Amino acid sequence: MSTALINGVKIGYEVSGSGFPIVLLMGLGGNRKDWHEQVPVFAKHYRTISYDHRGTGDSDKPETGYSISQFADDCIGLLDHLNLDRAHLVGYSMGGRIAQLIASRYPNRVAALVLAATAAKPNSLNLYSLKLGAYLYENYGPSVAASVGPLVEFTPSYFSKTLPTLVNKLGAIPENPMPLHAFLGHVDAIENHDTTGILGSILSPTMVVIGDQEWLNPLPDANELVEGIPDARLQVITGASHGLIVEQPQQFNQCVLDFLSEHE
């Protein structure tokens, strides 16, 4: 793990493999280690960069400064630190929201774009789940919030397989948990995100990926992205919900590699 001072904040990151760069942007409450199913695979083909958003993992956790706009600037700052002019971006959930803004603001920096389990703006279910997560985090701590999360993120079959592990973790303190102020800052960032008005300015070839059982950011949300971004296509992962990167990693990884191979 390495660190870089980006926009006054220490950002933790890792670089694996070689070749054209690909940057992985994680979702709410996660960190770079949650790409464990992707990094070893992508690193065989690309210089793979995973990092912790401010407020997560090994990055600093300032009291303020949490917004999709700031997260986007942090990602560009990391590219600058690594002397990378262009990269592929793979954004998952909140990371997809960040990636949309980066591609709109900095079109020359994004070679190709993958938006997974994400949307242009939060829907009513997003807002409910965010408020529930914030309530649980604030009143019962990160372990309870993290244990309840799979109820809305995974398919019933995947959830049933992982239930014993989740039960064992209930009450345990997660490794390097987000402090409350950072978690609430991330929640607020998503609640205030809306890129519907700028989708047409995203010029990078884009693949929107959704699980066939997704309900946090369902098909209408994915279609909004596909219809609003000029060069976008839809890819559906079978047997997956919001947590598609861990529920069906082989399907997800292969469709990403196939797509990116068209834009090298």
TORKOL-4160 file (C-alpha; in steps of 0.2 Angstrom, whole numbers, padded with zeros to 4 digits, m for minus):
264
<pt num="1" X="0000" Y="0000" Z="0000"/>
<pt num="2" X="0006" Y="0017" Z="m0004"/>
<pt num="3" X="0000" Y="0035" Z="0000"/>
<pt num="4" X="m0001" Y="0051" Z="m0009"/>
<pt num="5" X="m0006" Y="0069" Z="m0003"/>
<pt num="6" X="m0021" Y="0073" Z="m0014"/>
<pt num="7" X="m0030" Y="0090" Z="m0011"/>
<pt num="8" X="m0023" Y="0091" Z="0006"/>
<pt num="9" X="m0029" Y="0073" Z="0011"/>
<pt num="10" X="m0018" Y="0057" Z="0012"/>
<pt num="11" X="m0025" Y="0044" Z="0000"/>
<pt num="12" X="m0021" Y="0026" Z="0002"/>
<pt num="13" X="m0019" Y="0016" Z="m0015"/>
<pt num="14" X="m0012" Y="0001" Z="m0023"/>
<pt num="15" X="m0005" Y="m0002" Z="m0040"/>
<pt num="16" X="m0004" Y="m0020" Z="m0047"/>
<pt num="17" X="0001" Y="m0026" Z="m0064"/>
<pt num="18" X="0007" Y="m0017" Z="m0079"/>
<pt num="19" X="0000" Y="m0010" Z="m0096"/>
<pt num="20" X="m0014" Y="0003" Z="m0099"/>
<pt num="21" X="m0020" Y="0010" Z="m0082"/>
<pt num="22" X="m0037" Y="0005" Z="m0075"/>
<pt num="23" X="m0044" Y="0014" Z="m0060"/>
<pt num="24" X="m0057" Y="0005" Z="m0048"/>
<pt num="25" X="m0069" Y="0016" Z="m0039"/>
<pt num="26" X="m0078" Y="0008" Z="m0024"/>
<pt num="27" X="m0095" Y="0012" Z="m0017"/>
<pt num="28" X="m0102" Y="0018" Z="0000"/>
<pt num="29" X="m0094" Y="0010" Z="0015"/>
<pt num="30" X="m0081" Y="0000" Z="0005"/>
<pt num="31" X="m0063" Y="0002" Z="0002"/>
<pt num="32" X="m0049" Y="m0004" Z="m0010"/>
<pt num="33" X="m0049" Y="m0021" Z="m0003"/>
<pt num="34" X="m0067" Y="m0024" Z="m0008"/>
<pt num="35" X="m0060" Y="m0026" Z="m0026"/>
<pt num="36" X="m0052" Y="m0043" Z="m0021"/>
<pt num="37" X="m0061" Y="m0053" Z="m0034"/>
<pt num="38" X="m0056" Y="m0040" Z="m0048"/>
<pt num="39" X="m0038" Y="m0034" Z="m0044"/>
<pt num="40" X="m0029" Y="m0051" Z="m0047"/>
<pt num="41" X="m0039" Y="m0054" Z="m0063"/>
<pt num="42" X="m0037" Y="m0036" Z="m0071"/>
<pt num="43" X="m0019" Y="m0035" Z="m0066"/>
<pt num="44" X="m0015" Y="m0049" Z="m0078"/>
<pt num="45" X="m0020" Y="m0037" Z="m0092"/>
<pt num="46" X="m0019" Y="m0019" Z="m0085"/>
<pt num="47" X="m0010" Y="m0008" Z="m0073"/>
<pt num="48" X="m0023" Y="m0009" Z="m0060"/>
<pt num="49" X="m0026" Y="0005" Z="m0047"/>
<pt num="50" X="m0037" Y="0003" Z="m0032"/>
<pt num="51" X="m0038" Y="0016" Z="m0019"/>
<pt num="52" X="m0048" Y="0022" Z="m0003"/>
<pt num="53" X="m0059" Y="0037" Z="m0005"/>
<pt num="54" X="m0056" Y="0050" Z="0008"/>
<pt num="55" X="m0065" Y="0044" Z="0024"/>
<pt num="56" X="m0062" Y="0025" Z="0021"/>
<pt num="57" X="m0048" Y="0012" Z="0023"/>
<pt num="58" X="m0030" Y="0019" Z="0024"/>
<pt num="59" X="m0035" Y="0037" Z="0018"/>
<pt num="60" X="m0037" Y="0052" Z="0030"/>
<pt num="61" X="m0054" Y="0054" Z="0037"/>
<pt num="62" X="m0057" Y="0073" Z="0038"/>
<pt num="63" X="m0071" Y="0081" Z="0047"/>
<pt num="64" X="m0078" Y="0089" Z="0031"/>
<pt num="65" X="m0076" Y="0088" Z="0012"/>
<pt num="66" X="m0087" Y="0074" Z="0007"/>
<pt num="67" X="m0096" Y="0076" Z="m0010"/>
<pt num="68" X="m0096" Y="0067" Z="m0027"/>
<pt num="69" X="m0087" Y="0082" Z="m0034"/>
<pt num="70" X="m0073" Y="0081" Z="m0021"/>
<pt num="71" X="m0071" Y="0062" Z="m0024"/>
<pt num="72" X="m0070" Y="0066" Z="m0042"/>
<pt num="73" X="m0056" Y="0078" Z="m0040"/>
<pt num="74" X="m0047" Y="0066" Z="m0028"/>
<pt num="75" X="m0047" Y="0053" Z="m0042"/>
<pt num="76" X="m0040" Y="0065" Z="m0054"/>
<pt num="77" X="m0027" Y="0071" Z="m0041"/>
<pt num="78" X="m0022" Y="0053" Z="m0040"/>
<pt num="79" X="m0020" Y="0051" Z="m0058"/>
<pt num="80" X="m0009" Y="0067" Z="m0058"/>
<pt num="81" X="0001" Y="0060" Z="m0044"/>
<pt num="82" X="0004" Y="0044" Z="m0054"/>
<pt num="83" X="0008" Y="0054" Z="m0070"/>
<pt num="84" X="m0006" Y="0046" Z="m0079"/>
<pt num="85" X="m0014" Y="0056" Z="m0093"/>
<pt num="86" X="m0028" Y="0044" Z="m0097"/>
<pt num="87" X="m0036" Y="0028" Z="m0089"/>
<pt num="88" X="m0051" Y="0017" Z="m0090"/>
<pt num="89" X="m0063" Y="0019" Z="m0075"/>
<pt num="90" X="m0073" Y="0006" Z="m0067"/>
<pt num="91" X="m0085" Y="0013" Z="m0054"/>
<pt num="92" X="m0096" Y="0002" Z="m0043"/>
<pt num="93" X="m0112" Y="0010" Z="m0035"/>
<pt num="94" X="m0106" Y="0027" Z="m0027"/>
<pt num="95" X="m0090" Y="0024" Z="m0037"/>
<pt num="96" X="m0100" Y="0024" Z="m0053"/>
<pt num="97" X="m0108" Y="0041" Z="m0048"/>
<pt num="98" X="m0090" Y="0048" Z="m0046"/>
<pt num="99" X="m0085" Y="0040" Z="m0062"/>
<pt num="100" X="m0099" Y="0049" Z="m0072"/>
<pt num="101" X="m0094" Y="0066" Z="m0065"/>
<pt num="102" X="m0075" Y="0063" Z="m0069"/>
<pt num="103" X="m0080" Y="0057" Z="m0087"/>
<pt num="104" X="m0090" Y="0073" Z="m0090"/>
<pt num="105" X="m0078" Y="0085" Z="m0082"/>
<pt num="106" X="m0062" Y="0077" Z="m0089"/>
<pt num="107" X="m0067" Y="0069" Z="m0105"/>
<pt num="108" X="m0049" Y="0068" Z="m0111"/>
<pt num="109" X="m0043" Y="0058" Z="m0096"/>
<pt num="110" X="m0056" Y="0044" Z="m0098"/>
<pt num="111" X="m0052" Y="0031" Z="m0111"/>
<pt num="112" X="m0067" Y="0020" Z="m0107"/>
<pt num="113" X="m0080" Y="0019" Z="m0093"/>
<pt num="114" X="m0089" Y="0005" Z="m0084"/>
<pt num="115" X="m0103" Y="0010" Z="m0073"/>
<pt num="116" X="m0109" Y="m0005" Z="m0062"/>
<pt num="117" X="m0124" Y="m0005" Z="m0050"/>
<pt num="118" X="m0126" Y="0013" Z="m0051"/>
<pt num="119" X="m0137" Y="0028" Z="m0057"/>
<pt num="120" X="m0138" Y="0046" Z="m0062"/>
<pt num="121" X="m0147" Y="0051" Z="m0046"/>
<pt num="122" X="m0154" Y="0042" Z="m0031"/>
<pt num="123" X="m0171" Y="0035" Z="m0032"/>
<pt num="124" X="m0183" Y="0033" Z="m0017"/>
<pt num="125" X="m0177" Y="0016" Z="m0012"/>
<pt num="126" X="m0159" Y="0023" Z="m0012"/>
<pt num="127" X="m0164" Y="0037" Z="m0001"/>
<pt num="128" X="m0173" Y="0025" Z="0011"/>
<pt num="129" X="m0158" Y="0013" Z="0012"/>
<pt num="130" X="m0146" Y="0027" Z="0014"/>
<pt num="131" X="m0156" Y="0034" Z="0029"/>
<pt num="132" X="m0158" Y="0017" Z="0036"/>
<pt num="133" X="m0139" Y="0014" Z="0035"/>
<pt num="134" X="m0135" Y="0031" Z="0043"/>
<pt num="135" X="m0148" Y="0027" Z="0057"/>
<pt num="136" X="m0140" Y="0010" Z="0061"/>
<pt num="137" X="m0122" Y="0017" Z="0060"/>
<pt num="138" X="m0126" Y="0031" Z="0071"/>
<pt num="139" X="m0136" Y="0022" Z="0084"/>
<pt num="140" X="m0129" Y="0004" Z="0084"/>
<pt num="141" X="m0111" Y="0006" Z="0076"/>
<pt num="142" X="m0103" Y="0000" Z="0060"/>
<pt num="143" X="m0104" Y="m0019" Z="0064"/>
<pt num="144" X="m0123" Y="m0019" Z="0064"/>
<pt num="145" X="m0124" Y="m0007" Z="0048"/>
<pt num="146" X="m0112" Y="m0018" Z="0039"/>
<pt num="147" X="m0121" Y="m0034" Z="0044"/>
<pt num="148" X="m0138" Y="m0027" Z="0038"/>
<pt num="149" X="m0131" Y="m0021" Z="0022"/>
<pt num="150" X="m0131" Y="m0038" Z="0013"/>
<pt num="151" X="m0150" Y="m0039" Z="0015"/>
<pt num="152" X="m0152" Y="m0026" Z="0002"/>
<pt num="153" X="m0136" Y="m0029" Z="m0008"/>
<pt num="154" X="m0137" Y="m0048" Z="m0012"/>
<pt num="155" X="m0148" Y="m0060" Z="m0020"/>
<pt num="156" X="m0157" Y="m0072" Z="m0008"/>
<pt num="157" X="m0147" Y="m0087" Z="m0013"/>
<pt num="158" X="m0130" Y="m0078" Z="m0011"/>
<pt num="159" X="m0136" Y="m0071" Z="0006"/>
<pt num="160" X="m0141" Y="m0088" Z="0012"/>
<pt num="161" X="m0124" Y="m0095" Z="0008"/>
<pt num="162" X="m0115" Y="m0081" Z="0017"/>
<pt num="163" X="m0127" Y="m0080" Z="0032"/>
<pt num="164" X="m0116" Y="m0090" Z="0044"/>
<pt num="165" X="m0102" Y="m0078" Z="0041"/>
<pt num="166" X="m0112" Y="m0063" Z="0043"/>
<pt num="167" X="m0119" Y="m0070" Z="0060"/>
<pt num="168" X="m0102" Y="m0073" Z="0066"/>
<pt num="169" X="m0097" Y="m0055" Z="0061"/>
<pt num="170" X="m0112" Y="m0047" Z="0070"/>
<pt num="171" X="m0105" Y="m0037" Z="0085"/>
<pt num="172" X="m0087" Y="m0038" Z="0079"/>
<pt num="173" X="m0078" Y="m0022" Z="0075"/>
<pt num="174" X="m0074" Y="m0021" Z="0056"/>
<pt num="175" X="m0056" Y="m0019" Z="0051"/>
<pt num="176" X="m0052" Y="0000" Z="0050"/>
<pt num="177" X="m0070" Y="0006" Z="0051"/>
<pt num="178" X="m0076" Y="0023" Z="0044"/>
<pt num="179" X="m0079" Y="0035" Z="0058"/>
<pt num="180" X="m0097" Y="0041" Z="0059"/>
<pt num="181" X="m0094" Y="0058" Z="0052"/>
<pt num="182" X="m0086" Y="0051" Z="0037"/>
<pt num="183" X="m0100" Y="0038" Z="0034"/>
<pt num="184" X="m0113" Y="0052" Z="0035"/>
<pt num="185" X="m0103" Y="0062" Z="0024"/>
<pt num="186" X="m0103" Y="0049" Z="0010"/>
<pt num="187" X="m0122" Y="0046" Z="0013"/>
<pt num="188" X="m0125" Y="0065" Z="0011"/>
<pt num="189" X="m0114" Y="0065" Z="m0005"/>
<pt num="190" X="m0125" Y="0051" Z="m0013"/>
<pt num="191" X="m0141" Y="0060" Z="m0008"/>
<pt num="192" X="m0136" Y="0076" Z="m0016"/>
<pt num="193" X="m0129" Y="0068" Z="m0032"/>
<pt num="194" X="m0138" Y="0071" Z="m0049"/>
<pt num="195" X="m0129" Y="0069" Z="m0066"/>
<pt num="196" X="m0145" Y="0068" Z="m0076"/>
<pt num="197" X="m0141" Y="0085" Z="m0084"/>
<pt num="198" X="m0124" Y="0081" Z="m0089"/>
<pt num="199" X="m0125" Y="0063" Z="m0096"/>
<pt num="200" X="m0124" Y="0069" Z="m0114"/>
<pt num="201" X="m0107" Y="0077" Z="m0111"/>
<pt num="202" X="m0100" Y="0060" Z="m0106"/>
<pt num="203" X="m0091" Y="0055" Z="m0123"/>
<pt num="204" X="m0081" Y="0040" Z="m0117"/>
<pt num="205" X="m0087" Y="0023" Z="m0123"/>
<pt num="206" X="m0097" Y="0017" Z="m0109"/>
<pt num="207" X="m0104" Y="0000" Z="m0102"/>
<pt num="208" X="m0118" Y="0000" Z="m0089"/>
<pt num="209" X="m0118" Y="m0016" Z="m0079"/>
<pt num="210" X="m0133" Y="m0022" Z="m0069"/>
<pt num="211" X="m0138" Y="m0038" Z="m0060"/>
<pt num="212" X="m0154" Y="m0046" Z="m0066"/>
<pt num="213" X="m0160" Y="m0046" Z="m0048"/>
<pt num="214" X="m0154" Y="m0028" Z="m0044"/>
<pt num="215" X="m0167" Y="m0018" Z="m0035"/>
<pt num="216" X="m0157" Y="m0004" Z="m0027"/>
<pt num="217" X="m0153" Y="0004" Z="m0044"/>
<pt num="218" X="m0165" Y="m0006" Z="m0055"/>
<pt num="219" X="m0166" Y="m0007" Z="m0074"/>
<pt num="220" X="m0175" Y="0010" Z="m0076"/>
<pt num="221" X="m0160" Y="0018" Z="m0068"/>
<pt num="222" X="m0148" Y="0008" Z="m0079"/>
<pt num="223" X="m0158" Y="0013" Z="m0095"/>
<pt num="224" X="m0158" Y="0031" Z="m0090"/>
<pt num="225" X="m0139" Y="0030" Z="m0091"/>
<pt num="226" X="m0138" Y="0020" Z="m0107"/>
<pt num="227" X="m0151" Y="0032" Z="m0115"/>
<pt num="228" X="m0142" Y="0048" Z="m0109"/>
<pt num="229" X="m0124" Y="0044" Z="m0113"/>
<pt num="230" X="m0121" Y="0045" Z="m0131"/>
<pt num="231" X="m0110" Y="0029" Z="m0133"/>
<pt num="232" X="m0117" Y="0017" Z="m0120"/>
<pt num="233" X="m0122" Y="m0001" Z="m0120"/>
<pt num="234" X="m0131" Y="m0011" Z="m0107"/>
<pt num="235" X="m0124" Y="m0027" Z="m0099"/>
<pt num="236" X="m0134" Y="m0038" Z="m0088"/>
<pt num="237" X="m0126" Y="m0050" Z="m0076"/>
<pt num="238" X="m0137" Y="m0066" Z="m0072"/>
<pt num="239" X="m0139" Y="m0072" Z="m0054"/>
<pt num="240" X="m0134" Y="m0055" Z="m0046"/>
<pt num="241" X="m0141" Y="m0041" Z="m0037"/>
<pt num="242" X="m0132" Y="m0025" Z="m0031"/>
<pt num="243" X="m0117" Y="m0034" Z="m0025"/>
<pt num="244" X="m0113" Y="m0041" Z="m0042"/>
<pt num="245" X="m0094" Y="m0039" Z="m0041"/>
<pt num="246" X="m0094" Y="m0052" Z="m0027"/>
<pt num="247" X="m0110" Y="m0062" Z="m0032"/>
<pt num="248" X="m0104" Y="m0066" Z="m0050"/>
<pt num="249" X="m0086" Y="m0060" Z="m0051"/>
<pt num="250" X="m0082" Y="m0071" Z="m0066"/>
<pt num="251" X="m0096" Y="m0064" Z="m0076"/>
<pt num="252" X="m0092" Y="m0047" Z="m0071"/>
<pt num="253" X="m0074" Y="m0048" Z="m0074"/>
<pt num="254" X="m0075" Y="m0056" Z="m0091"/>
<pt num="255" X="m0088" Y="m0043" Z="m0097"/>
<pt num="256" X="m0077" Y="m0029" Z="m0091"/>
<pt num="257" X="m0061" Y="m0036" Z="m0100"/>
<pt num="258" X="m0071" Y="m0040" Z="m0116"/>
<pt num="259" X="m0077" Y="m0022" Z="m0116"/>
<pt num="260" X="m0061" Y="m0014" Z="m0112"/>
<pt num="261" X="m0052" Y="m0024" Z="m0125"/>
<pt num="262" X="m0062" Y="m0015" Z="m0138"/>
<pt num="263" X="m0055" Y="0002" Z="m0133"/>
<pt num="264" X="m0036" Y="0000" Z="m0131"/>
